[in-house]
Amino acid sequence: MTMETRYRRPDDDLIEAVVRDALCSRGIHRNTWEFIESGSSSVVVLAADTAVRVARDAKTGAELCRAQALVDRLPELPFGVPRSVGEPVSRGQIVAVPTRRLDGEPHPHGSGEADTLRGLLDVIHSLDPAPLREWLAPARSFSGGVAWHEVMIEQVLPRLPAHVRGEALRRISALAALRPPVLTVNHGDLAGSNILWRRGRVTGVLDWDLAAEDDPAEDVASLAGWHGWDLVSDLADPDTVARAAVFRASFPLQVIAFALVHERSDDEVERGVHRAVRAMEISTQT
C-alpha cells in the first residue's frame, strides 16, 4: 500500500537502494517490502518485523537521527516505541533508519475512550526530561522553534488574504501569550497514525520527532482533535483545556509555517494557506 500525502520525497530508486542497505543485514528481501507514506519528514517502508524511516531530504536526515536517538533512550513504557534494530545508513545525503515494527492500527477518527486517552497523556507527560534533554527537539520546532513567532508574523501573515489576517493575528497572539504552569515532555504530534491500538488499548506510539519540553496542552489539543473535541474536558484540568483550545486554533497556521521554514514547494505552501483560510472562515461563521 502507498498512501500519497503529496509531500516531496526522494527518487524511488534512491529510496529502494537505501532501504535495501538498511534491511540486508536482517535478511529481508525486496518482495516483502511495503511502501507507505508517513508525515512530513519521512517515508516509511514496512518489512516483516522492521520499519525503515527514510528522510525526505538531506535537511531532515540529521533530525531523523536525533529523534531516533531520543526514542532509543526512552525508558520502558506500557506501549511500544520504534527502537532501533540497526545503525542508520545513507546513500548520498539520504538517511534511512531501521526500527522495530510495532503492532496495531490507528484509531478511527472522531471517537475514543477518555480514561485510556488520559492515561496515555499521563505516561508521556510524566517522563523525566533530564536524561532526554540532549535529544529533545526545541519547543515548537514544527513552526520555527525559538523563531516561531517571527515566522508567523513576518512570513505566514503576508501569505494570507486580508479578510482573515485579523483572525490569524488574534490566534498567533493568543498562542504567544500562553504561560503554562509546568513544562513536561510533550510528544508534539499525538494523533492519527502516530498512535497504534489493538483491542481498545494503546500498543505503540510512533514519530517522536517533535518531542520537546513544552506545554502539555499541545498534546491534549492533538489528541482531542483526532478523537473528538467533546472529550477534551475529560483529558485534562480546565486550565490545560483552555490552553489546548488556543493550540487547536493555531494548528492550521503552524502547517503554513512548517512549509515555509522547511522550504517546501509553493504548491505545498498554497495547500496549507487554503486549508487555514477555510478553517478560519468556518470558525468565524459559527
Order of alpha helices (4+ residues) and beta strands (2+ residues): alpha-beta-beta-beta-alpha-beta-beta-beta-alpha-alpha-alpha-beta-beta-beta-beta-alpha-alpha-alpha
